[in-house]
């Protein structure tokens, strides 16, 4: 795939190819990063529950919170991997960068957890 800014790589743009690459990255994150995997499983349970009981707004909120959490987790993992690749030795500045990335992921996890909990309670009450 050609980088339009750097002019590197192969020429051509195909939306299905980009989608395949994106899904491949998401699959890799779910299969190889436990922090992403268990959150996706918990979200899937709540999403199925919301879908089954036709709680569409709850479904949308959980879907959005899960997507934002996954984006933050994947960026955090990417930043940590890049930092480790560029500077394999202990470095205080790299540590700060990794801490900031982890804080962003932590905030998204907090929002995701609160959202999941509130929506689970809401769907549970709707079932009764």
C-alpha positions, 0 to 999 in steps of 0.5 A: 500500500502506498503511503500518500505522504511519504510516497513509499510502498506499492501504488493503489488504493482499494477499500476492501484491502484496507478493511482486510488489513484493519480487521487483521490488526484487530484480530491480532490485538484480540488474539495476542493482547489479553487486555483487549481479549477479555474486554471484548468478551465481556462486551460481547456478552452485554451486547448480545444481551442488549440485542436479545432484549431489544435495548437498542440505545443500550446496545449503541452505548456499549458498542461505542464504549467498547470501540473507544476502549479498543482504540485506546488499548490498541494505541497504548500497545502500539506506543509501548511496542514502538518505544521498546523497539526504539529504545530497548534499554531503560530510559526515563523519557520513554517511561513517561511516554509509556505512562501517559499512553497507559493513562489514556488507556486507563481512562478509557477502561474506566469509562468502559467499565462504568458504562458496561456496569450501568448498562448491564444493570439497566438491561437486567432491570428491563428483563424483570 
